[in-house]
Amino acid sequence: QLSNLVAFIRLNLFVKIDLQKWLDEPFDQPKPKPIIAIQGVLF
């Protein structure tokens, strides 16, 4: 089982991501939506 995991890691698991960043935060956090001001200038 462990050899399968090691083989999978060697087969491009971390090609497109930074390994240290992924180890720090393995799950993506949703980005906050920008606040859109609907009310215009009053004066």
C-alpha positions as CSV (number, residue, x, y, z in Angstrom):
1,Q,0.0,0.0,0.0
2,L,2.7,2.4,0.9
3,S,4.7,1.6,-2.2
4,N,1.6,2.5,-4.3
5,L,1.4,5.8,-2.6
6,V,5.1,6.5,-3.2
7,A,4.7,5.5,-6.8
8,F,1.7,7.8,-7.2
9,I,3.6,10.7,-5.7
10,R,6.5,10.1,-8.1
11,L,4.0,10.1,-11.1
12,N,3.4,13.8,-11.3
13,L,1.2,14.3,-8.2
14,F,2.9,17.6,-7.3
15,V,3.9,18.8,-10.8
16,K,1.5,21.7,-11.0
17,I,1.4,22.8,-7.3
18,D,4.1,24.0,-4.9
19,L,4.6,21.2,-2.4
20,Q,5.3,23.3,0.6
21,K,2.3,25.5,0.0
22,W,0.1,22.5,-0.4
23,L,1.4,20.9,2.8
24,D,0.7,24.2,4.7
25,E,-2.9,24.4,3.3
26,P,-4.0,21.1,1.7
27,F,-7.6,22.4,1.1
28,D,-8.4,25.4,-1.0
29,Q,-10.0,28.3,0.8
30,P,-12.7,30.1,-1.1
31,K,-11.6,33.6,-2.2
32,P,-13.8,36.4,-0.7
33,K,-16.0,38.1,-3.1
34,P,-15.2,41.8,-3.8
35,I,-17.6,44.3,-2.2
36,I,-19.5,46.1,-5.0
37,A,-20.9,49.5,-4.0
38,I,-24.3,49.9,-5.5
39,Q,-25.0,53.3,-4.0
40,G,-23.4,56.0,-6.0
41,V,-22.0,59.4,-5.0
42,L,-24.6,61.4,-3.0
43,F,-23.2,64.9,-3.5
